[in-house]
Amino acid sequence: MNSARSVSLIIGALLILLGAFMLPPMIIDFVTGSDEWRSFATASALTLFAGAILMLVARGGQLRMNLRAAFILTTFSWAIMAVFATLPFILSQTPMSFTDAYFESMSGLTTTGSTVMSGLDDMPKGILLWRAILQWIGGVGIIIVALAVLPMLKVGGMQLFRAEWFEPMGKVLPRAQAIAIGIGAAYVGLTMLCAGVYWMLGVDAFDAICLSMTTLSTGGFANSDASFAAYADGGADIAGSVFMTLAAMPFATYILAMRGDISSLWRNAQTRGFLGLLAVVIIGMSFYMEMTNHEGLAHPIRLAMFNVISITTGTGYGFGDYQLWGPMAAPVFFVLMFIGGCAGSTSCSIKIFRFQVAIEGLRVFVRKMLNPHLVSPLRYNGVPLPESALYSVLNFFFVFFACFALATLALSFAGLDTTTAISSAATSITNVGPGLGNLVGPAGNFSPLPDTAKWVMSITMLVGRLELFTVLVLFLPRFWIS
């Protein structure tokens, strides 16, 4: 009962925060003369009221959070916030169906970036800002979950980072609250810096603010149907590439760097692996584009750099249609969807560290095949790797691709063709945004999909964003009766 009160209190507080975030879009619509401000005013009032009720229910008694409550809170907070985030879309003067509104809201909060909306260039600014705010909230939210909740739950090998993140930070930021404030400060600071750089490169001030929020959250919503291509003329694509890369690296290392430990940025095995992978793929795709299109190397490097970083980090901005680059481009970008950035970042998908741990496990396995009596301990980032973490990572791989397969089958049953079903399942579970093909590719949109497919994708986005087990464990009867 005490745990239930804790869950109710925290979800209530999150709804109050969500309702407060509806006020800036309301204000900007009111100032610009759009009647949509009434939609945001009503949505905010309803959300604040619901949050207050949940917090009042939690009054009295001792509040306590156990492991089961942590699982419930992590999943239910995302799902319930997505429900209330639909209100501005539903109450709009051009209302969306609940299915489309929930898809858009879940895509925003999970920073997936898939959209069912078109005509963005002529849309009221309040709705555009709301889409950006949803992704910005989801970005900082997943950092907190990755640092505070997932290591405790030992999800997918995340327990590896409990000591790595909290022990060094604990020396300079001794309380969890101070660590959260430090991460928030880094997130806000990078967002403001990104907005300023976009503005100096010629992006309209309003678009620069929205883009900075969707860049640092690696979300990918843009204020134009042309996505990031609408802003790239002044060199904003280069700035976007830099900030997407920064957003996909562990935010905990930024706290240490701000405290004087600059070397922490490069000591991290994830960071080295992530930057090395980006460099190799960007160089390879640049030469491939030059050989197939013969446009000279300067333009292919910019296109390859932006799109490789955008897909690998899970941002999903569109800057040209990479499906037109040649027969090898689409398969390469499909594979990049499954890689992702670093744990403890706003990035998504499988994450670099899991590939590194799996490769280390394979290395030891092969060495022992050749010499069964050889003692070769597992190591990661220069320290011994517990076998439990390796097993957790391997289990994650199995469950991840099992969920991907099930989502593909479900989308096929919903009537999608093979390419659309496979790529929609992939982009949902990896939280990347664009799929493949003419319908949902980089130049496409998810609005033509049937409602059944949109619900399958919405659920898959949530499962992928919360690292699978956090959601799937709720479907075990033993979880509720033990």
BELWO-V80554 format. One record per backbone hydrogen bond with DSSP energy under -0.5 kcal/mol. NH is the residue of the N-H (numbers start at 1). CO is the residue of the C=O. Records with the same first field share a line. If there is no record, write none. Layout:
NH = CO, CO
//
This chain:
5 = 1
6 = 2
7 = 3
8 = 4
9 = 5
10 = 6
11 = 7
12 = 8
13 = 9
14 = 10
15 = 11
16 = 12
17 = 13
18 = 14
19 = 15
20 = 16
21 = 17
22 = 18, 19
23 = 20
25 = 21
26 = 22
27 = 23
28 = 24
29 = 25
30 = 26
31 = 27
32 = 28
33 = 30
34 = 29
37 = 34
38 = 35
39 = 36
40 = 36
41 = 37
42 = 38
43 = 39
44 = 40
45 = 41
46 = 42
47 = 43
48 = 44
49 = 45
50 = 46
51 = 47
52 = 48
53 = 49
54 = 50
55 = 51
56 = 52
57 = 53
58 = 54
59 = 56
64 = 2
66 = 64
70 = 66
71 = 67
72 = 68
73 = 69
74 = 70
75 = 71
76 = 72
77 = 73
78 = 74
79 = 75
80 = 76
81 = 77
82 = 78
83 = 79
84 = 80
85 = 81
86 = 82, 83
87 = 84
89 = 86
90 = 86
91 = 87
95 = 92
96 = 89
101 = 97
102 = 98
103 = 99
104 = 100
105 = 101
106 = 102
107 = 103
108 = 104
109 = 105
110 = 106
111 = 108
112 = 107
113 = 107
122 = 119
123 = 120
128 = 124
129 = 125
130 = 126
131 = 127
132 = 128
133 = 129
134 = 130
135 = 131
136 = 132
137 = 133
138 = 134
139 = 135
140 = 136
141 = 137
142 = 138
143 = 139
144 = 140
145 = 141
146 = 142
147 = 143
148 = 144
149 = 144, 145
150 = 145
153 = 149
154 = 150
155 = 150
156 = 154
158 = 155
160 = 157
161 = 158
162 = 159
163 = 159
164 = 160
165 = 161
166 = 162
167 = 163
168 = 163
169 = 165
170 = 166
171 = 167, 168
172 = 168, 169
173 = 169
179 = 175
180 = 176
181 = 177
182 = 178
183 = 179
184 = 180
185 = 181
186 = 182
187 = 183
188 = 184
189 = 185
190 = 186
191 = 187
192 = 188
193 = 189
194 = 190
195 = 191
196 = 192
197 = 193
198 = 194
199 = 195
200 = 196
201 = 197
202 = 199
203 = 198
208 = 204
209 = 205
210 = 206
211 = 207
212 = 208
213 = 209
214 = 210
215 = 211
216 = 212
217 = 213
218 = 215
219 = 214
220 = 214
227 = 224
228 = 318
229 = 226, 318
230 = 227
231 = 228
232 = 228
234 = 231
235 = 232
236 = 231
238 = 235
239 = 235
240 = 236
241 = 237
242 = 238
243 = 239
244 = 240
245 = 241
246 = 242
247 = 243
248 = 244, 245
249 = 246
251 = 344
253 = 250
254 = 250, 251
255 = 251
256 = 252
257 = 253
258 = 254
259 = 255
260 = 257
261 = 256
262 = 260
264 = 261
265 = 262
266 = 263
267 = 263
268 = 264
272 = 268
273 = 269
274 = 270
275 = 271
276 = 272
277 = 273
278 = 274
279 = 275
280 = 276
281 = 277
282 = 278
283 = 279
284 = 280
285 = 281
286 = 282
287 = 283
288 = 284
289 = 285
290 = 286
291 = 287
292 = 288
293 = 289
294 = 289, 290
300 = 296
301 = 297
302 = 298
303 = 299
304 = 300
305 = 301
306 = 302
307 = 303
308 = 304
309 = 305
310 = 306
311 = 307
312 = 308
313 = 309
315 = 310
316 = 310
319 = 320
322 = 320
324 = 321
325 = 322
329 = 326
330 = 326
331 = 327
332 = 328
333 = 329
334 = 330
335 = 331
336 = 332
337 = 333
338 = 334, 335
339 = 336
340 = 336
341 = 348
342 = 248
345 = 342
346 = 247
348 = 313
350 = 338
351 = 339
352 = 341
354 = 351
355 = 351
356 = 352
357 = 353
358 = 354
359 = 355
360 = 356
361 = 357
362 = 358
363 = 359
364 = 360
365 = 361
366 = 362
367 = 363
368 = 364
369 = 365
370 = 366
371 = 367
374 = 371
376 = 374
380 = 383
383 = 380
385 = 378
386 = 384
389 = 386
390 = 386
391 = 387
392 = 388
393 = 389
394 = 390
395 = 391
396 = 392
397 = 393
398 = 394
399 = 395
400 = 396
401 = 397
402 = 398
403 = 399
404 = 400
405 = 401
406 = 402
407 = 403
408 = 404
409 = 405
410 = 406
411 = 407
412 = 408
413 = 409
414 = 410
415 = 412
416 = 411
421 = 417
422 = 418
423 = 419
424 = 420
425 = 421
426 = 422
427 = 423
428 = 424
429 = 425
430 = 426
432 = 427
433 = 427
435 = 440
440 = 436
441 = 437
444 = 441
445 = 439
446 = 115
449 = 446
454 = 450
455 = 451
456 = 452
457 = 453
458 = 454
459 = 455
460 = 456
461 = 457
462 = 458
463 = 459
464 = 460
465 = 461
466 = 462
467 = 464
468 = 463
469 = 467
470 = 466
471 = 468
472 = 468
473 = 469
474 = 471
475 = 472
476 = 473
477 = 475
479 = 476
480 = 476, 477
481 = 477
482 = 478
//
